[in-house]
Amino acid sequence: MIKKSKINDCVLMNANCMDVFSNIINENDNVIVVSDPPFNIGYHYNKYADSMKNEEYFEMLASLFGKTPSVVIHYPESLYKLSFEMGKCPERVVSWVYNSNTARQHRDIAFFDVKPDFNAVRQPYKNLNDKRIQKRIAEGKTGAKLYDWWNINQVKNVSKDKTAHPCQMPLEVMKNIIGILPLDAVIVDPFMGSGTTGVACAELGRKFIGIEMDEDYFHIAEQRISEAINATERRPLI
């Protein structure tokens, strides 16, 4: 049985994405699929085994990300394989780097069939002593456009924002992604997990559809997105 929850412009589904994805795509115009999928490396989730045969794994990803404009977060070599499986190259690629106690220190974020607008998200100026930067600040400019190299820490186990989901995405990463996508798109995450993509959409006022097969993770996402929407509604108007 599929459980469905609607919170303002966010629709959440407790279901296997392979069972409902096609209907969602057919029923919604201007969809962009954005997700950090399971990496097929035997990670420990509650119910999902994360151990498909490689051929089946990339066929599954291609069936989800190859039909519409998509943004995929993965390790670089896996994105190469996915590109080959889908028969297309990304429009742009961003590197997300972080410090960790593992051999892997970064993931890539590939934008397929959609061109991100890096001017839509601003970041703090780096060299405040530069006279050109001082002039821009004096003119009221709030920062530089976003670059294609994001140094953002992973969500640590000791973080106050950490949930029971083992692979929680940093909110800043997802807000950067959503922020540089077209404003009128419906964002769909077929592997919603703890709901960080939905939280980013809620905070940025974007339409979101999230799918998560694990009931416990679904409820975590539901609570986080609901809290984000409530916080946004309470935010004073400037």
C-alpha positions as CSV (number, residue, x, y, z in Angstrom):
1,M,0.0,0.0,0.0
2,I,1.3,3.4,-1.0
3,K,1.2,6.1,1.7
4,K,0.9,9.7,0.5
5,S,1.3,12.9,2.4
6,K,0.9,16.5,1.1
7,I,2.4,19.5,2.9
8,N,1.8,22.7,1.0
9,D,3.6,22.3,-2.3
10,C,5.5,19.1,-1.2
11,V,4.0,15.7,-2.0
12,L,5.6,12.8,-0.2
13,M,5.1,9.1,-1.1
14,N,6.1,6.0,1.0
15,A,6.6,3.7,-2.0
16,N,9.1,2.0,-4.2
17,C,10.1,4.6,-6.8
18,M,10.1,1.9,-9.5
19,D,6.4,1.4,-8.9
20,V,5.2,5.1,-9.1
21,F,7.9,7.0,-11.0
22,S,6.4,6.8,-14.5
23,N,3.0,8.0,-13.3
24,I,4.6,11.0,-11.6
25,I,6.5,11.9,-14.7
26,N,3.4,11.5,-16.9
27,E,1.2,13.5,-14.5
28,N,3.5,16.5,-14.0
29,D,4.9,19.0,-16.5
30,N,8.4,20.5,-16.4
31,V,9.9,17.9,-14.0
32,I,13.6,17.9,-12.9
33,V,14.7,14.7,-11.1
34,V,17.2,15.5,-8.4
35,S,18.7,12.8,-6.2
36,D,21.6,11.3,-4.3
37,P,20.8,7.6,-5.1
38,P,22.0,4.6,-3.2
39,F,25.6,3.9,-4.4
40,N,25.3,0.1,-4.7
41,I,28.3,-0.4,-2.4
42,G,26.6,-2.5,0.3
43,Y,25.7,0.3,2.6
44,H,23.6,-0.5,5.6
45,Y,20.0,0.8,5.1
46,N,17.0,-0.5,7.1
47,K,15.4,-2.4,4.2
48,Y,17.3,-1.7,1.0
49,A,20.1,-4.1,0.4
50,D,22.3,-1.8,-1.8
51,S,23.9,-4.7,-3.6
52,M,22.4,-5.0,-7.1
53,K,24.4,-6.4,-10.0
54,N,26.2,-3.5,-11.6
55,E,24.4,-3.9,-15.0
56,E,21.0,-3.9,-13.3
57,Y,21.9,-1.0,-11.1
58,F,22.9,1.3,-13.9
59,E,19.9,0.2,-16.0
60,M,17.7,1.2,-13.0
61,L,19.3,4.6,-12.6
62,A,19.1,5.2,-16.4
63,S,15.3,4.5,-16.3
64,L,14.9,7.1,-13.6
65,F,17.3,9.8,-14.7
66,G,17.3,9.3,-18.4
67,K,13.7,10.3,-19.2
68,T,13.7,13.9,-17.9
69,P,16.1,16.6,-17.1
70,S,18.0,15.3,-14.1
71,V,20.7,16.2,-11.5
72,V,22.6,13.2,-10.1
73,I,25.0,13.1,-7.2
74,H,27.4,10.2,-7.3
75,Y,31.1,9.3,-7.4
76,P,32.7,10.3,-10.7
77,E,33.4,6.9,-12.1
78,S,29.7,5.9,-11.5
79,L,28.6,9.1,-13.3
80,Y,30.7,8.1,-16.3
81,K,29.0,4.7,-16.4
82,L,25.6,6.3,-16.0
83,S,26.3,8.7,-18.8
84,F,27.2,5.8,-21.1
85,E,24.1,3.9,-20.1
86,M,21.9,6.9,-20.8
87,G,23.7,7.7,-24.0
88,K,24.2,11.4,-23.0
89,C,26.7,13.7,-21.4
90,P,26.0,16.2,-18.6
91,E,25.6,19.8,-19.5
92,R,27.6,20.8,-16.4
93,V,29.4,19.0,-13.5
94,V,30.1,20.4,-10.1
95,S,32.6,18.9,-7.6
96,W,31.4,18.6,-4.0
97,V,34.5,18.2,-1.8
98,Y,34.7,17.4,1.9
99,N,37.0,16.2,4.6
100,S,36.4,12.6,5.7
101,N,38.2,9.6,7.2
102,T,37.8,7.6,4.0
103,A,39.7,7.4,0.8
104,R,37.0,9.2,-1.1
105,Q,37.0,13.0,-0.5
106,H,34.5,14.2,-3.1
107,R,31.5,13.4,-5.2
108,D,30.4,15.0,-8.5
109,I,27.0,16.5,-9.3
110,A,26.0,16.1,-12.9
111,F,23.3,18.2,-14.6
112,F,21.7,16.2,-17.5
113,D,19.5,18.1,-20.1
114,V,19.4,21.2,-17.8
115,K,21.7,24.2,-17.7
116,P,22.2,25.5,-14.1
117,D,22.3,29.2,-13.6
118,F,25.2,29.8,-11.3
119,N,24.3,33.5,-11.0
120,A,21.1,32.6,-9.1
121,V,22.9,31.6,-5.9
122,R,25.5,34.0,-4.4
123,Q,28.4,33.2,-2.2
124,P,30.5,35.5,0.0
125,Y,33.3,37.4,-1.7
126,K,36.7,35.8,-0.9
127,N,39.1,38.7,-1.0
128,L,37.5,41.6,0.8
129,N,40.7,43.7,0.5
130,D,40.4,43.7,-3.3
131,K,39.4,47.2,-4.3
132,R,37.1,45.7,-7.0
133,I,35.3,43.7,-4.4
134,Q,35.0,46.7,-2.1
135,K,33.5,48.6,-5.0
136,R,30.9,45.9,-5.6
137,I,30.0,45.7,-1.9
138,A,29.6,49.5,-1.9
139,E,27.2,49.2,-4.9
140,G,25.1,46.8,-2.8
141,K,26.1,43.5,-4.4
142,T,25.8,40.6,-2.0
143,G,28.4,38.2,-3.3
144,A,29.9,36.4,-6.2
145,K,28.1,33.9,-8.3
146,L,28.4,30.2,-7.3
147,Y,31.4,28.3,-8.6
148,D,31.6,24.7,-9.7
149,W,33.6,23.6,-6.7
150,W,31.7,23.3,-3.4
151,N,33.7,22.7,-0.2
152,I,30.9,21.6,2.2
153,N,31.3,19.2,5.1
154,Q,29.2,16.1,5.3
155,V,26.6,15.7,8.0
156,K,28.5,14.3,10.9
157,N,27.1,11.9,13.4
158,V,27.6,14.5,16.2
159,S,25.7,17.2,14.3
160,K,22.5,18.5,15.9
161,D,20.8,18.1,12.5
162,K,21.8,14.4,12.1
163,T,18.9,12.0,11.8
164,A,18.7,8.2,11.9
165,H,19.3,8.0,8.1
166,P,22.9,6.8,7.5
167,C,23.5,8.9,4.4
168,Q,22.0,12.3,5.2
169,M,22.8,15.0,2.6
170,P,24.0,18.5,3.8
171,L,21.3,21.0,3.3
172,E,23.7,23.5,1.8
173,V,24.5,21.2,-1.1
174,M,20.8,20.6,-1.9
175,K,20.0,24.3,-1.6
176,N,22.8,25.2,-4.0
177,I,21.5,22.6,-6.5
178,I,17.8,23.6,-6.2
179,G,18.8,27.3,-6.2
180,I,20.5,27.2,-9.6
181,L,17.7,25.2,-11.4
182,P,14.7,26.8,-13.3
183,L,12.2,28.3,-10.9
184,D,9.1,26.8,-12.5
185,A,10.3,23.2,-12.4
186,V,8.8,20.5,-10.2
187,I,11.6,18.8,-8.3
188,V,11.3,15.0,-8.0
189,D,13.5,12.9,-5.7
190,P,13.0,9.2,-6.2
191,F,15.3,8.3,-3.3
192,M,14.1,10.9,-0.8
193,G,15.9,9.4,2.2
194,S,15.8,11.8,5.2
195,G,14.2,14.4,3.0
196,T,17.0,17.0,2.6
197,T,16.0,17.7,-1.1
198,G,12.5,18.4,0.2
199,V,13.7,20.6,3.0
200,A,15.7,22.7,0.4
201,C,12.6,23.0,-1.8
202,A,10.5,24.0,1.2
203,E,12.9,26.7,2.3
204,L,13.2,28.0,-1.3
205,G,9.5,27.9,-2.1
206,R,9.8,25.2,-4.7
207,K,7.3,22.4,-5.7
208,F,8.6,19.0,-4.6
209,I,7.6,15.3,-5.0
210,G,9.6,12.9,-2.9
211,I,9.5,9.0,-2.9
212,E,11.0,6.8,-0.1
213,M,10.4,3.1,0.3
214,D,11.5,2.8,3.9
215,E,8.7,3.8,6.3
216,D,11.0,5.0,9.1
217,Y,13.0,7.3,6.7
218,F,9.7,8.5,5.1
219,H,8.5,9.7,8.5
220,I,11.8,11.4,9.2
221,A,11.5,13.2,5.9
222,E,7.9,14.1,6.5
223,Q,8.7,15.7,9.9
224,R,11.8,17.6,8.6
225,I,9.9,19.0,5.6
226,S,6.9,19.9,7.7
227,E,9.2,21.8,10.2
228,A,10.9,23.6,7.3
229,I,7.6,24.7,5.9
230,N,6.4,25.9,9.3
231,A,9.6,27.8,9.9
232,T,9.3,29.4,6.5
233,E,5.7,30.5,7.1
234,R,6.8,32.1,10.4
235,R,9.6,34.0,8.8
236,P,9.0,37.7,9.0
237,L,8.5,39.6,5.8
238,I,11.2,42.1,4.9
